[in-house]
Amino acid sequence: MGGKYKVMPKQMRVACAISVLIQLVAIMFILQAGNVISIDALETSAKGVCYFFAFYLIVNTFMNALSKSKKEKLVMTPLAFLTAICFLITAMNG
């Protein structure tokens, strides 16, 4: 969240909670696309959602690289990039 706050304001906490929910959905789709789990409702869209998250995380990588926070640049930028690569490889092979 930019590394701007030491203690996040309440609005930012809500944004973090929403982010966690989105990440849980992403986990479900990548596990489905990688044939680790089998949920019929996710089967048809798993590959496309993985491509979406790969693209989103590539954009996120660039945004993290532009952050004012040194920790975000050093930690979150490479993590976002590696996660994007994982989603891309899973989507391509899934």
JOTAGI-V270014 format. One record per residue. RES is the residue in one small letter. BURIAL is + if it has 16 or more other ideal C-beta (glycine too) atoms within 10 Angstrom, else -. Layout:
res,burial
RES,BURIAL
RES,BURIAL
This chain:
res,burial
m,-
g,-
g,-
k,-
y,-
k,-
v,-
m,-
p,-
k,-
q,-
m,-
r,-
v,-
a,-
c,-
a,-
i,-
s,-
v,-
l,-
i,-
q,-
l,-
v,-
a,+
i,-
m,+
f,+
i,+
l,+
q,+
a,+
g,+
n,-
v,-
i,-
s,-
i,-
d,-
a,-
l,+
e,-
t,-
s,-
a,+
k,+
g,-
v,+
c,+
y,+
f,-
f,+
a,+
f,-
y,+
l,+
i,+
v,-
n,+
t,+
f,-
m,-
n,+
a,-
l,-
s,+
k,-
s,-
k,-
k,-
e,+
k,-
l,-
v,-
m,+
t,+
p,-
l,-
a,+
f,+
l,-
t,+
a,+
i,-
c,+
f,+
l,+
i,-
t,+
a,+
m,-
n,-
g,+
